[in-house]
Amino acid sequence: MTRHSLLVLTIGLFTGLLTGVGGVMLFLQVRTTPPPHLVVRLHRFALRPDQLDGYAQWQAFLHARHDDAVGTLEREHMYVEAMFRESHEPFTLYWLEVRDDQGATVETSDSGLDIKHREYMHRVLLPDNHVVMTTENVLVAPFIDHAIATHRSDTHASL
């Protein structure tokens, strides 16, 4: 094989690869930012040093009432909610929220579960120590984006 043939073959393979990757990305409609209606935030809170037991009770409460807690997500337009802690940072709580931009907040709820949830929040979290992390990048699979858009249009159509 000549040098020229090898160069043409390499350029052809590279072009084919780029075309293939571009086509797949176009087909999958991969996003690097969330859809305009989607809010994705990571929050950081400090726990009161004397409230690790209170935090454990709060989590036990949410686990025991899991189905009820999931039931509150609809009015908040919350799609995913998760709490995290690291073993080497026991007094730091991270909260992930993935929600619609039109949802109500937990503070506006009169449900018994949300009232108890707020009581735990006020008892366990240090005041004035809440940080909303800067969202740098969000990847949303097209089927998730489609499901949220469909749910959103169904919800708004029924209002």
N, C-alpha and C positions, 0 to 999 in steps of 0.2 A: 504494500500500500504506500502510495506516495505521500509526501508531507501535505500537499494540497488536498488530497482525498481525505486524509486524517483530519485536517482542519475543517473541511466542509462537513464531515461526519460529526465532529464535535460540536460545531455550530448548530447543526440540525438537531442533535440530541438535546442540547441546551435550550434551543428555541422550543422544541417539543415539550420539554419539561416545564418551562415557564408557561407555555400555553395551557398545558394540563393543569398545573397548580392554579393558574388564574381562572381557568374554567371551573375547577372544583370550588374555589372560593366564591365565584360568582353564583354557581349552582347552589351552594350552601348558604349564601348570603351572610357570611361571617361578619359580625360587627365588632368594632373595637370600642364602641361607646354604647351605653344602654339605649334602648328605644326612648324617645323623648318623654313618654309618660311613666317610665320606670325610675324609681329612686333606689339606689343601692348605697347603703352607708354602713360603715363600721364605727362603732362608738367605743370609747374606753371610759371606764368608771373606776374610782378607787373605793374599795370596801372599807368600812370602819374596822379598825384593828380588833375591836372587842366583839365583832359581829360575825365571825366565821361560822359559829353555830347557827346564828340567824340566817346566814346565807344558805347553809345546808338545809335548814327548815324550809326556806323559800323554794329551793330547787325540789325538795321532796313534795311540797305542796303542788308545784307545777307538774311534776311527774305523776302524782296521784290523780290530778285533775286534767290529764293530757287531752282527752277528748273535748272537755269543756273549754280548755285554753285554745285548742284549734278552732272551736266554734266562735271564738271572739275575733278571729282574724278577718273574717269577711267584712265586718263593719269598718275595720281599719284598712281594708284593701291591702292587707299584708299577705304576701305570697310565701315568704320564708322568714323565719325568725329563729335565731340561734344564739346561745350564750356560750362563751368559752373562758377558760382560765388556764394558766400555765402552772405546773407544779412548782416551779422556782419563783413564781410571782403570785402567791396565794391571795394577795390583797388587791389584785387587778382583775377586773371583769371586762370582757369584750362582748359586745352585743352587735350582731349582724342583722340588718333589716333589708329585705327586698320587698318593695311595696309599690303600689300605684300612687301617683302624686295627688289623688283625690281623697285618700282615706282619712278617717277620723283618728284622733289620738286616744290613747288609753286614758288620759286625764278627763276626757269628755264622757266616759262610759259610766253607767250606773249599775252595771252587772256586778253581782256579788263577788265573782272571781276577780274582776278588774279592780274592785275596791280593795280586796285583800292583797292583790298584786302591788298596788300603789302603797299600801301600808308597809309591805316588806321593802319596797324600794326606798321609802323614806327612812325606815329603821336601819337598813343595811348599808346603803350607799352614802359616802361622804358628800355633803352638799358642796356645790361650786367646784366640783372636781370631775366634770364631764367634758370629754373632748370628742368631737366628731372628726374622725380621720379624713384626710383628703383622698377622694376616690381618684385613682390614677388611671385605671383601665378596667373595663368590664367586658367580658365575653358572654354573649347570650346565644345559646344554640337556637337555630331557626324554629324548631318545633316548640320551644319554650316561648319565644317571642310571639309566635302564632297563637299559642294557647292563651297567653295573657291578653293579646289583642282581641281574640274572640270572646273571652270572658268579660273584658272591659266593654265591648260593644253590646253584649247580652245584658250586662248589668245596667248600662246607661239606657238601653232600649226599654227596660222594664220600669224605669223611674217615671 
